[in-house]
Amino acid sequence: SISASAQDLTGIWRGHFKSSNYNRLLDSLGIEDMYKFETQIEQKEKSFQGVTYSYRTTVFYGKASCFGAMNPKTKKVLLEENRLLEVRSQGGGACLMTCFLQYSRVGEEEFLEGTYTSFSIVDSTQCGGGTVFLRKVSNSDFYKEPFLVDKEKTKPSPPGWRSWAAHWG
């Protein structure tokens, strides 16, 4: 089992990933090659599973299943997309990502930051890599996955909640 100092990654993590591949056209237009990225995770001991969402306005949207593990001592996290569940793309094929992340906490805020590599689901060629930044949040830009909804239903109520709820009926 996880030691008390280990972090539970269960929840919603949202941020972005940015390609390290230089795109001269986007650069000349002053546009960063950045995509929004969200993952919903359910952790059990040192490993986890979940889904990821990658999106960029109406140009691209992808949802993939993922799995991974966290080293409780180093707080390093490996997140690997393993199957594309949904994709909408104008041009270019879809790619699956492998993220190499570091967990950190600053006050009440929790972060996962690091790098990623990716490969094409069509022919397994490299799609490139870059950086990833995620922050733990309470709400999703999508719907909460059933595993998170179920987990919230089984969470114990805060102390005093039952007496307050009974009082206000």
Secondary structure, DSSP 8 states (H G I E B T S, - for coil): ---TTS----EEEEEEEEE-S--HHHHHTT---EEEEEEEEEEETTEEEEEEEEEETTTEEEEEEEEEEE-TTT-EEEEEEEEEEEEEESSS--EEEEEEEEEEEETTEEEEEEEEEEEETTT--EEEEEEEEEEEESS-SS---HHHHHHHHHS---TTHHHHHHHH-
